[in-house]
Amino acid sequence: MKTFKKLIVPIIIMVVLLIVVLVWAIVNNKDKNTSVPSNEAVLSMASYDVKTLTVHNNKTDYEIAFSSEHVDDIQIWSMMGKENEEDFELDQEKVASYVSFLCTFTSQDRVAEDPTDLAQYGLNPAEYTITITDYSGNVTQILMGNVLASGSYAYFMKSGDNKVYTVAAIKHSFCGYTEIDFVNSKILNLNYGEINNIEFIRKTDGLDMISNCVPAVGYDTAQYNIVSPFVTDSSNVYSNMIDSIISLNEAKYVILTDEEVKQYGLEDPAYTFIFTMHSGEQVTIQFSDVVSKGMYYGKSSTTDQYFMVSDQQVTGFDSPIMTLIGEWICYKPISEVKEINCTAEDKEWTLTLSVPNAISDPDAKAELNMRNALVKTPDGSRTYAAILYEAVATIAIGGVDFDATPDINNVFMTITMINNNNNQTVYKFVPRDNNSYYVVVNDQYSCFYIYADELFAYGRDNTYSYGVWPAYELLRYAIDKQSNGTFDIMDFCEAYEAAA
C-alpha cells in the first residue's frame, strides 16, 4: 500500500504530460492541416504581354511602376513618372528581368484555404500589392505578405482567390526595390581609340600622374606611357588599374544624404581619374577611400547618381609608385635601337646595332667601336654583345625622389640611345650618394634614381647580372681574346678578379 501511494504522484505527472502532448499535437495539426505541398503555378504570364506593372508598398505608400511598348517586336520599358527626366537612364535589361520575375508565381506550399484571419500571414493588409495589366486590359493582382521566421519563404495570394501560399522570399525582396535599382549601371562607356590621355590623382600621397593612351590594333586594349611627373613605361599594375576603370560597367547606384557624402569623403575624393578624349572632352570619375567590406563610393561626370563598387572591380588605387611604373630606365627592344654611346669620365665606347628581329639571327650585326661584337659563349647560347645591350636596356629604377635638385653639370656617366629613326634619348647619371645616382633624361630630372650596381655590378659567370661598365669590359675582352667567334667567360673572370 505504501508503495502504491509513493507511485501516485509520478503517475499523475505522467498523465498530465501526456494530456499536454496530445493537446499540442491536436492544435499543431489543426494549424497545419491545410498546408499542402503544391508547386502550383498561381500566376504564369509572359513579360512580353505585360503592359504595366506596379508594386505598391502598403506600409510606406511608396510605389514603383513601369509601362512598356512594342517597337519593331522589341519591348521598351519606361518608368512611369520618369519618362521626361534626362538624368535618369533606365536599364532595360534590369527592368525586363524584374518584370519577368514578378509576373510568375509558383507556390512552394498551399498554407490555407478560406482562411478567416489573413492578418496572421501579413495579408490584411498586404505588405505589397503587385498589379499587372496586360495588353488586353486584363488586370491581375498579387498580394505579398510576411516573410516566414525561417527567412526562406514568404506568404502570398492572388487577389480574388481564397488560397494562401508560400513562395521563395526573394519575391518579397524584389518588391522592396526602388527606382535607384533600375538606373543604368554602366558608369563609363569609353573606347580606347578615343582616349588621348589619363590623369590619376591620389590625395593620400599627392600623386598626380598623367599617361598617354596607345590603343592596340582593334582597340580591345591599350598601352599607357607615363609622361608626367616623369617619363617612363607603365607597369601591369597601372595598366590593370586603368583598364578596370574604363571597363567599369557594373555598379550599384545608391542614394546618399549630404551627411553621408561628407562622411565618405566624396566632397574631396581620395582618387580621381580624368580621361581626356582626342576631341577635347573630359570624363571624370572619382572614388572615396575604401569603406567597410571593401567597398568604394564614387561619382562620375557621366551621371548625377552616386554609386558603389567593390575592391574586386577596381584595383591598384593604393599601389606604391614603384609598382605603377615600369621597371627600367631606358628599355627598348633591340630591334628598335641603332646605336648606344656611353661616356664615363675620360672613357667612351659605341655599340652599333643592326638587328631586324633577334641578335641571334644570321643577318644581325653588332659592332663595338667598329669591331665585330658578335662573339658567342662556347655553347653558342649567348652573345657578349647581347649581354652589354641588356645591361644598358635593363637599368632598373631604384626609387623616386620628387624633391631632389641634382646638379646636371656634375655628370658621372652619360648613355645616349639612338633609335632606327635617328631619334636620340640622352640619359645622364648624377651622383646622389656613395651608392646611387640621379637620372637626368634629355637634360630634365626624371625624379628617378638608380643604384650603383646597375652601372658597376660584376656578374662573374652569371651573364644576366652585369652592370653597364663591366659588361662593356667583358665584351671588349671577348673581342680581343675570342677564337673563331667564341669566348669562355671564365677567362675574363680570372683576369678581372686578378686585376681587382
Beta strands, then each sheet from edge to edge (+ up, - down):
strand 1: 36-37
strand 2: 41-44
strand 3: 50-57
strand 4: 63-71
strand 5: 74-79
strand 6: 104-106
strand 7: 109-113
strand 8: 128-134
strand 9: 139-147
strand 10: 153-158
strand 11: 163-168
strand 12: 195-202
strand 13: 207-215
strand 14: 222-228
strand 15: 232-233
strand 16: 252-254
strand 17: 271-277
strand 18: 282-287
strand 19: 295-300
strand 20: 303-310
strand 21: 337-344
strand 22: 347-354
strand 23: 365-368
strand 24: 371-372
strand 25: 399-400
strand 26: 413-419
strand 27: 424-433
strand 28: 436-441
strand 29: 444-451
sheet 1: 1+ 7- 11+ 10- 9+ 8- 3+ 4- 5+
sheet 2: 2+ 6-
sheet 3: 15+ 14- 13+ 12- 17+ 18- 19+ 20- 16+
sheet 4: 24+ 23- 22+ 21- 26+ 27- 28+ 29- 25+
end
